[in-house]
């Protein structure tokens, strides 16, 4: 089964898809590269449509109390803003994958018959993150439809829970609320099927472990604020 067919199975029959991934010993490099490509496409598309002057001023004003004047001047440069967005998003994605793999590796030890190690989980978690791709493409489409060059990238994620509760950027839970949406819930669902496929844990335990990353993100959002 090729990668596109496997992705279709992840949408229609996720448990079956993870069984195929396990039986064929599929690694996580391909989905990881797809995710990086989607992130790059989003930022390049967004920065091509947004009002650069307005975005620079907004970014500098937002960080005014947290960085030095020299750093603010550096951030205000267009290329630096672009590189920060791209590299920062790549780093965040990678860290999320590493944290998620660590959580799975730790808590699935409850199942004594499970022999998956950290590397195994890291390879598998990238498949559960694929819903981020349609999320990013939808955000680009929203930017195109709005045709408003003075739009923050966070406002483009129209399925975000923060569009309902409207937390301010100063809120300690803003990052979590802005990142939680239909697509991330889809990722948690895929994570549940991944755990259920690769372990003999009860449905309740699989469900609980699949929600631990959300709890971790909530804590990190609060601490980082």
Backbone as CSV, one residue per row, in Angstrom:
resi,resn,N_x,N_y,N_z,CA_x,CA_y,CA_z,C_x,C_y,C_z
1,UNK,0.846,-1.193,0.000,0.000,0.000,0.000,0.884,1.247,0.000
2,UNK,0.631,2.157,-0.963,1.447,3.365,-1.014,1.002,4.357,0.057
3,UNK,1.762,5.435,0.172,1.533,6.388,1.270,0.175,7.068,1.167
4,UNK,-0.241,7.466,-0.027,-1.522,8.141,-0.188,-2.679,7.224,0.171
5,UNK,-2.586,5.956,-0.215,-3.626,4.989,0.157,-3.648,4.786,1.664
6,UNK,-2.486,4.796,2.274,-2.399,4.636,3.724,-3.028,5.832,4.433
7,UNK,-2.815,7.007,3.908,-3.431,8.205,4.494,-4.948,8.141,4.365
8,UNK,-5.434,7.636,3.243,-6.870,7.449,3.073,-7.430,6.488,4.116
9,UNK,-6.672,5.441,4.407,-7.090,4.487,5.425,-7.085,5.124,6.818
10,UNK,-6.153,6.042,7.055,-6.122,6.757,8.334,-7.389,7.579,8.535
11,UNK,-7.949,8.052,7.428,-9.179,8.843,7.496,-10.392,7.946,7.680
12,UNK,-10.438,6.866,6.907,-11.628,6.011,6.897,-11.588,4.901,7.946
13,UNK,-10.432,4.282,8.101,-10.287,3.137,9.018,-8.961,3.254,9.761
14,UNK,-8.881,4.159,10.732,-7.593,4.441,11.388,-6.948,3.238,12.067
15,UNK,-7.737,2.409,12.708,-7.145,1.251,13.376,-6.527,0.310,12.355
16,UNK,-7.226,0.104,11.255,-6.694,-0.750,10.186,-5.415,-0.138,9.628
17,UNK,-5.382,1.183,9.468,-4.197,1.858,8.941,-2.999,1.645,9.849
18,UNK,-3.199,1.743,11.163,-2.095,1.550,12.092,-1.649,0.091,12.140
19,UNK,-2.554,-0.818,11.866,-2.174,-2.225,11.759,-1.270,-2.436,10.547
20,UNK,-1.582,-1.735,9.455,-0.743,-1.820,8.261,0.630,-1.202,8.529
21,UNK,0.639,-0.055,9.194,1.901,0.612,9.536,2.773,-0.310,10.381
22,UNK,2.131,-1.026,11.306,2.877,-1.946,12.167,3.381,-3.149,11.383
23,UNK,2.505,-3.752,10.574,2.879,-4.966,9.856,3.938,-4.701,8.790
24,UNK,3.868,-3.526,8.152,4.830,-3.183,7.111,6.025,-2.411,7.661
25,UNK,6.010,-2.187,8.983,7.103,-1.486,9.674,7.414,-0.143,9.000
26,UNK,6.351,0.606,8.779,6.515,1.929,8.174,7.147,2.888,9.186
27,UNK,8.104,3.649,8.744,8.715,4.655,9.600,7.932,5.956,9.561
28,UNK,8.423,6.949,10.273,7.717,8.222,10.349,8.335,9.321,9.514
29,UNK,9.348,9.008,8.700,10.041,10.045,7.934,9.131,10.711,6.913
30,UNK,8.329,9.920,6.210,7.472,10.491,5.160,6.430,11.440,5.750
31,UNK,5.646,11.029,6.761,4.690,11.983,7.327,5.368,13.201,7.950
32,UNK,6.537,13.009,8.537,7.277,14.137,9.120,7.656,15.141,8.038
33,UNK,8.120,14.645,6.902,8.477,15.537,5.791,7.240,16.230,5.229
34,UNK,6.121,15.523,5.147,4.872,16.136,4.705,4.485,17.297,5.620
35,UNK,4.654,17.095,6.916,4.315,18.129,7.894,5.222,19.349,7.745
36,UNK,6.517,19.102,7.574,7.451,20.209,7.378,7.112,20.990,6.111
37,UNK,6.754,20.269,5.056,6.406,20.909,3.791,5.155,21.770,3.941
38,UNK,4.154,21.249,4.677,2.915,21.997,4.890,3.171,23.263,5.705
39,UNK,4.035,23.153,6.709,4.382,24.318,7.538,5.081,25.383,6.692
40,UNK,6.036,24.946,5.871,6.761,25.888,5.009,5.809,26.552,4.028
41,UNK,4.897,25.768,3.439,3.933,26.313,2.487,3.031,27.341,3.158
42,UNK,2.601,27.035,4.387,1.727,27.970,5.096,2.421,29.299,5.347
43,UNK,3.628,29.244,5.921,4.310,30.487,6.280,4.711,31.291,5.053
44,UNK,5.181,30.627,4.010,5.560,31.346,2.805,4.328,31.984,2.156
45,UNK,3.212,31.257,2.163,1.981,31.803,1.608,1.441,32.953,2.441
46,UNK,1.456,32.774,3.755,0.952,33.816,4.651,1.788,35.085,4.542
47,UNK,3.113,34.938,4.578,3.991,36.100,4.532,3.956,36.792,3.171
48,UNK,3.547,36.062,2.140,3.417,36.661,0.815,2.153,37.517,0.718
49,UNK,1.129,37.203,1.518,-0.144,37.917,1.442,-0.316,38.996,2.513
50,UNK,0.396,38.857,3.636,0.199,39.780,4.747,0.942,41.097,4.501
51,UNK,0.439,42.155,5.130,1.097,43.461,5.088,2.354,43.375,5.959
52,UNK,3.506,43.357,5.319,4.758,43.136,6.041,5.031,44.235,7.070
53,UNK,4.791,45.488,6.690,5.036,46.599,7.616,4.166,46.481,8.854
54,UNK,2.898,46.219,8.629,1.964,46.058,9.762,2.368,44.889,10.640
55,UNK,2.737,43.761,10.028,3.110,42.575,10.793,4.377,42.830,11.606
56,UNK,5.336,43.502,11.022,6.570,43.823,11.742,6.271,44.676,12.971
57,UNK,5.451,45.717,12.777,5.119,46.604,13.889,4.373,45.852,14.984
58,UNK,3.440,45.006,14.578,2.680,44.232,15.568,3.605,43.296,16.345
59,UNK,4.494,42.625,15.632,5.414,41.690,16.279,6.337,42.407,17.255
60,UNK,6.882,43.520,16.815,7.800,44.284,17.666,7.074,44.808,18.891
61,UNK,5.858,45.328,18.712,5.088,45.859,19.842,4.711,44.755,20.821
62,UNK,4.419,43.577,20.291,4.054,42.452,21.154,5.232,42.028,22.021
63,UNK,6.437,42.098,21.449,7.633,41.645,22.159,8.379,42.777,22.861
64,UNK,7.817,43.962,22.818,8.538,45.147,23.300,9.048,45.009,24.725
65,UNK,8.286,44.382,25.573,8.666,44.282,26.985,9.550,43.083,27.286
66,UNK,9.778,42.245,26.277,10.507,41.003,26.517,11.866,40.921,25.837
67,UNK,12.152,41.863,24.952,13.421,41.813,24.227,14.103,43.176,24.275
68,UNK,15.383,43.184,23.968,16.159,44.408,23.973,15.894,45.203,22.699
69,UNK,16.243,46.512,22.686,16.074,47.317,21.465,16.786,46.721,20.258
70,UNK,17.984,46.178,20.468,18.729,45.575,19.359,17.994,44.361,18.800
71,UNK,17.407,43.569,19.695,16.657,42.390,19.253,15.395,42.804,18.525
72,UNK,14.751,43.890,18.975,13.544,44.366,18.295,13.867,44.818,16.875
73,UNK,15.005,45.490,16.718,15.414,45.939,15.391,15.702,44.754,14.478
74,UNK,16.295,43.711,15.056,16.608,42.518,14.277,15.336,41.810,13.855
75,UNK,14.365,41.715,14.768,13.091,41.047,14.471,12.339,41.805,13.385
76,UNK,12.503,43.127,13.373,11.763,43.949,12.423,12.194,43.721,10.982
77,UNK,13.324,43.067,10.765,13.786,42.778,9.418,12.935,41.665,8.811
78,UNK,12.507,41.852,7.572,11.593,40.901,6.945,12.112,39.480,6.901
79,UNK,13.357,39.320,6.469,13.922,37.982,6.355,14.013,37.310,7.714
80,UNK,14.386,38.093,8.728,14.499,37.521,10.064,13.143,37.032,10.560
81,UNK,12.081,37.803,10.286,10.736,37.400,10.693,10.333,36.102,10.002
82,UNK,10.663,36.010,8.717,10.334,34.809,7.954,11.077,33.593,8.498
83,UNK,12.384,33.766,8.723,13.182,32.650,9.207,12.757,32.237,10.614
84,UNK,12.433,33.215,11.456,11.982,32.900,12.811,10.697,32.085,12.787
85,UNK,9.776,32.475,11.901,8.501,31.772,11.803,8.707,30.335,11.330
86,UNK,9.509,30.176,10.278,9.741,28.847,9.720,10.492,27.944,10.690
87,UNK,11.644,28.431,11.132,12.486,27.606,12.000,11.787,27.344,13.334
88,UNK,11.120,28.381,13.859,10.400,28.207,15.116,9.312,27.151,15.011
89,UNK,8.574,27.153,13.902,7.509,26.162,13.703,8.083,24.760,13.537
90,UNK,9.204,24.648,12.823,9.855,23.345,12.681,10.296,22.804,14.037
91,UNK,10.869,23.691,14.852,11.349,23.279,16.175,10.188,22.862,17.068
92,UNK,9.100,23.648,17.041,7.927,23.324,17.863,7.346,21.973,17.456
93,UNK,7.215,21.740,16.154,6.696,20.458,15.673,7.561,19.305,16.159
94,UNK,8.879,19.453,16.035,9.798,18.393,16.442,9.743,18.150,17.945
95,UNK,9.698,19.219,18.726,9.613,19.082,20.182,8.309,18.411,20.596
96,UNK,7.223,18.776,19.923,5.941,18.147,20.226,5.999,16.648,19.968
97,UNK,6.637,16.270,18.855,6.774,14.852,18.548,7.612,14.121,19.573
98,UNK,8.707,14.745,20.003,9.591,14.128,20.995,8.878,13.974,22.341
99,UNK,8.162,15.005,22.746,7.428,14.940,24.018,6.336,13.883,23.950
100,UNK,5.622,13.857,22.838,4.555,12.879,22.668,5.100,11.454,22.700
101,UNK,6.227,11.222,22.012,6.839,9.891,22.001,7.300,9.497,23.398
102,UNK,7.830,10.466,24.140,8.281,10.193,25.512,7.107,9.812,26.403
103,UNK,5.990,10.516,26.248,4.788,10.212,27.038,4.291,8.804,26.724
104,UNK,4.226,8.477,25.449,3.746,7.151,25.053,4.699,6.058,25.529
105,UNK,5.983,6.308,25.371,6.977,5.315,25.787,6.899,5.053,27.286
106,UNK,6.609,6.087,28.051,6.534,5.949,29.504,5.262,5.239,29.957
107,UNK,4.126,5.722,29.492,2.863,5.239,30.037,2.392,3.927,29.423
108,UNK,2.873,3.578,28.231,2.473,2.289,27.668,3.252,1.134,28.301
109,UNK,4.216,1.466,29.175,4.909,0.413,29.909,3.961,-0.311,30.860
110,UNK,2.784,0.285,31.061,1.757,-0.384,31.870,1.422,-1.743,31.262
111,UNK,1.479,-1.794,29.931,1.276,-3.054,29.220,2.612,-3.780,29.153
112,UNK,2.780,-4.780,29.967,4.069,-5.485,30.059,4.434,-6.225,28.779
113,UNK,3.428,-6.501,27.942,3.702,-7.222,26.701,4.170,-6.303,25.583
114,UNK,4.038,-4.995,25.792,4.435,-4.041,24.754,5.946,-3.839,24.768
115,UNK,6.563,-4.004,23.617,8.025,-3.903,23.512,8.474,-2.667,22.730
116,UNK,7.541,-1.791,22.372,7.908,-0.584,21.626,8.782,0.322,22.478
117,UNK,9.827,0.866,21.877,10.696,1.796,22.583,10.428,3.224,22.110
118,UNK,11.217,4.169,22.608,11.026,5.581,22.270,11.112,5.809,20.762
119,UNK,12.076,5.190,20.111,12.246,5.365,18.676,11.030,4.858,17.908
120,UNK,10.469,3.736,18.356,9.273,3.187,17.698,8.109,4.169,17.794
121,UNK,7.900,4.701,18.996,6.794,5.632,19.199,7.012,6.921,18.415
122,UNK,8.255,7.385,18.370,8.542,8.620,17.642,8.215,8.469,16.161
123,UNK,8.531,7.299,15.615,8.206,7.059,14.219,6.714,7.032,13.963
124,UNK,5.967,6.537,14.935,4.515,6.391,14.757,3.731,7.675,15.012
125,UNK,4.226,8.524,15.907,3.421,9.693,16.273,3.263,10.670,15.109
126,UNK,4.209,10.659,14.151,4.075,11.597,13.037,2.837,11.291,12.195
127,UNK,2.424,10.035,12.162,1.199,9.701,11.434,-0.017,10.321,12.102
128,UNK,0.031,10.441,13.427,-1.124,11.009,14.153,-1.185,12.526,14.021
129,UNK,-0.103,13.139,13.556,-0.067,14.595,13.426,-0.464,15.091,12.036
130,UNK,-0.766,14.171,11.128,-1.098,14.552,9.755,-2.312,15.480,9.628
131,UNK,-3.296,15.453,10.548,-4.403,16.423,10.435,-3.956,17.881,10.457
132,UNK,-2.727,18.141,10.892,-2.223,19.518,10.854,-2.102,20.027,9.426
133,UNK,-1.974,19.124,8.464,-1.807,19.537,7.066,-3.081,20.186,6.528
134,UNK,-4.260,19.533,6.602,-5.474,20.237,6.152,-5.770,21.477,6.991
135,UNK,-5.367,21.477,8.260,-5.558,22.661,9.100,-4.796,23.857,8.526
136,UNK,-3.547,23.634,8.148,-2.717,24.709,7.598,-3.213,25.158,6.221
137,UNK,-3.630,24.198,5.408,-4.137,24.548,4.076,-5.444,25.329,4.177
138,UNK,-6.297,24.953,5.136,-7.542,25.691,5.353,-7.245,27.121,5.802
139,UNK,-6.245,27.276,6.657,-5.869,28.614,7.124,-5.411,29.489,5.958
140,UNK,-4.650,28.906,5.041,-4.219,29.658,3.852,-5.417,30.058,2.994
141,UNK,-6.382,29.147,2.870,-7.583,29.445,2.091,-8.367,30.586,2.727
142,UNK,-8.461,30.587,4.047,-9.151,31.658,4.773,-8.458,32.987,4.512
143,UNK,-7.118,32.973,4.545,-6.363,34.197,4.285,-6.669,34.718,2.877
144,UNK,-6.755,33.828,1.923,-7.024,34.211,0.536,-8.441,34.774,0.396
145,UNK,-9.408,34.135,1.053,-10.806,34.576,0.962,-11.012,35.912,1.667
146,UNK,-10.404,36.062,2.842,-10.546,37.315,3.587,-9.939,38.491,2.827
147,UNK,-8.819,38.222,2.176,-8.121,39.257,1.408,-7.842,40.485,2.272
148,UNK,-7.508,40.242,3.513,-7.181,41.317,4.451,-5.708,41.168,4.841
149,UNK,-4.850,42.031,4.344,-3.416,41.890,4.611,-3.021,42.159,6.062
150,UNK,-3.961,42.673,6.857,-3.664,42.937,8.263,-4.400,41.917,9.148
151,UNK,-4.059,40.665,8.927,-4.662,39.553,9.663,-3.573,38.742,10.329
152,UNK,-3.717,38.509,11.623,-2.752,37.681,12.333,-2.923,36.232,11.912
153,UNK,-1.822,35.496,11.881,-1.911,34.096,11.440,-2.776,33.265,12.386
154,UNK,-2.814,33.634,13.665,-3.641,32.879,14.616,-5.130,33.044,14.326
155,UNK,-5.501,34.151,13.693,-6.913,34.391,13.381,-7.387,33.588,12.179
156,UNK,-6.461,32.953,11.486,-6.815,32.185,10.295,-7.306,30.780,10.630
157,UNK,-7.016,30.336,11.853,-7.429,28.990,12.244,-8.859,29.054,12.775
158,UNK,-9.786,29.051,11.839,-11.191,29.336,12.154,-11.861,28.243,12.977
159,UNK,-11.266,27.066,13.025,-11.866,25.979,13.809,-11.298,25.926,15.220
160,UNK,-10.483,26.925,15.584,-9.874,26.966,16.914,-10.912,27.246,17.986
161,UNK,-10.749,26.616,19.147,-11.656,26.844,20.263,-11.567,28.279,20.766
162,UNK,-10.433,28.935,20.492,-10.288,30.316,20.950,-11.203,31.272,20.196
163,UNK,-11.674,30.863,19.024,-12.638,31.679,18.300,-13.993,31.692,18.999
164,UNK,-14.173,30.746,19.927,-15.421,30.680,20.695,-15.276,31.404,22.023
165,UNK,-14.144,31.161,22.706,-13.975,31.733,24.045,-13.228,33.073,24.026
166,UNK,-12.560,33.395,22.900,-11.924,34.698,22.699,-10.974,35.115,23.825
167,UNK,-10.005,34.289,24.115,-8.990,34.654,25.100,-8.030,35.676,24.506
168,UNK,-7.577,36.606,25.334,-6.598,37.588,24.906,-5.212,36.943,24.842
169,UNK,-4.309,37.523,24.031,-2.963,36.971,23.897,-2.204,36.969,25.214
170,UNK,-2.618,37.798,26.144,-1.954,37.855,27.449,-2.405,36.736,28.386
171,UNK,-3.447,36.027,28.011,-3.961,34.943,28.863,-2.977,33.782,28.901
172,UNK,-2.763,33.169,30.066,-1.844,32.026,30.162,-2.320,30.806,29.377
173,UNK,-3.600,30.802,29.010,-4.145,29.658,28.277,-4.400,29.979,26.805
174,UNK,-3.914,31.147,26.364,-4.168,31.564,24.979,-3.571,30.584,23.974
175,UNK,-2.296,30.223,24.171,-1.616,29.335,23.218,-2.327,27.991,23.124
176,UNK,-2.780,27.489,24.257,-3.470,26.197,24.243,-4.807,26.306,23.526
177,UNK,-5.573,27.343,23.853,-6.894,27.519,23.241,-6.784,27.781,21.747
178,UNK,-5.736,28.529,21.341,-5.546,28.824,19.921,-5.146,27.573,19.144
179,UNK,-4.473,26.643,19.814,-4.000,25.433,19.143,-4.981,24.278,19.166
180,UNK,-6.005,24.370,20.020,-6.975,23.281,20.132,-8.140,23.528,19.185
181,UNK,-8.330,22.626,18.248,-9.433,22.767,17.301,-9.855,21.398,16.786
182,UNK,-10.678,21.408,15.766,-11.210,20.164,15.203,-10.082,19.251,14.745
183,UNK,-9.047,19.827,14.156,-7.961,19.024,13.600,-7.079,18.424,14.687
184,UNK,-6.847,19.163,15.772,-6.054,18.603,16.870,-6.834,17.508,17.592
185,UNK,-8.157,17.671,17.679,-8.995,16.616,18.267,-8.913,15.362,17.397
186,UNK,-8.868,15.566,16.088,-8.686,14.450,15.151,-7.356,13.750,15.425
187,UNK,-6.321,14.524,15.702,-5.015,13.940,16.026,-5.076,13.110,17.303
188,UNK,-5.799,13.609,18.317,-5.947,12.852,19.568,-6.703,11.545,19.313
189,UNK,-7.663,11.582,18.401,-8.407,10.370,18.053,-7.485,9.358,17.378
190,UNK,-6.639,9.830,16.465,-5.671,8.943,15.818,-4.691,8.387,16.841
191,UNK,-4.327,9.210,17.798,-3.424,8.760,18.854,-4.057,7.639,19.668
192,UNK,-5.343,7.772,19.938,-6.062,6.718,20.652,-5.997,5.407,19.879
193,UNK,-6.249,5.462,18.571,-6.217,4.240,17.758,-4.809,3.667,17.678
194,UNK,-3.806,4.528,17.644,-2.422,4.061,17.629,-2.110,3.267,18.890
195,UNK,-2.468,3.810,20.042,-2.204,3.131,21.313,-2.991,1.828,21.402
196,UNK,-4.247,1.877,20.964,-5.100,0.685,21.024,-4.574,-0.422,20.119
197,UNK,-3.938,-0.028,18.999,-3.419,-1.005,18.047,-2.140,-1.658,18.553
198,UNK,-1.274,-0.873,19.176,0.053,-1.368,19.528,0.171,-1.883,20.960
199,UNK,-0.915,-1.794,21.733,-0.894,-2.302,23.110,-2.130,-3.154,23.373
200,UNK,-2.115,-3.813,24.522,-3.273,-4.592,24.963,-3.989,-3.894,26.123
201,UNK,-3.811,-2.590,26.210,-4.429,-1.828,27.290,-5.932,-1.697,27.066
202,UNK,-6.642,-1.467,28.151,-8.094,-1.293,28.057,-8.423,-0.015,27.297
203,UNK,-9.647,0.057,26.799,-10.094,1.248,26.068,-9.978,2.491,26.936
204,UNK,-10.319,2.359,28.204,-10.264,3.501,29.112,-8.829,4.013,29.276
205,UNK,-7.882,3.090,29.428,-6.483,3.489,29.576,-5.940,4.113,28.291
206,UNK,-6.300,3.530,27.157,-5.866,4.088,25.872,-6.386,5.518,25.710
207,UNK,-7.633,5.713,26.095,-8.243,7.039,25.999,-7.537,8.033,26.924
208,UNK,-7.250,7.590,28.142,-6.584,8.452,29.120,-5.197,8.858,28.647
209,UNK,-4.421,7.892,28.156,-3.064,8.182,27.682,-3.097,9.111,26.473
210,UNK,-4.085,8.935,25.609,-4.167,9.774,24.410,-4.476,11.228,24.746
211,UNK,-5.035,11.474,25.938,-5.342,12.847,26.351,-4.202,13.496,27.136
212,UNK,-3.211,12.709,27.542,-2.100,13.258,28.314,-1.331,14.357,27.566
213,UNK,-1.134,14.234,26.234,-0.458,15.329,25.533,-1.209,16.652,25.645
214,UNK,-2.546,16.596,25.640,-3.336,17.826,25.768,-3.114,18.453,27.138
215,UNK,-3.060,17.617,28.169,-2.804,18.116,29.528,-1.404,18.723,29.601
216,UNK,-0.440,18.070,28.956,0.929,18.579,28.933,1.010,19.928,28.233
217,UNK,0.333,20.058,27.089,0.327,21.316,26.348,-0.327,22.423,27.175
218,UNK,-1.375,22.073,27.897,-2.050,23.056,28.753,-1.090,23.563,29.836
219,UNK,-0.354,22.665,30.436,0.608,23.037,31.478,1.740,23.899,30.901
220,UNK,2.251,23.504,29.735,3.336,24.267,29.103,2.851,25.664,28.732
221,UNK,1.619,25.764,28.221,1.051,27.055,27.871,0.959,27.964,29.073
222,UNK,0.583,27.392,30.204,0.450,28.179,31.430,1.820,28.609,31.962
223,UNK,2.769,27.679,31.965,4.118,27.973,32.492,4.830,29.000,31.613
224,UNK,4.697,28.823,30.289,5.397,29.713,29.356,4.857,31.133,29.379
225,UNK,3.631,31.282,29.873,3.042,32.612,29.915,3.670,33.459,31.025
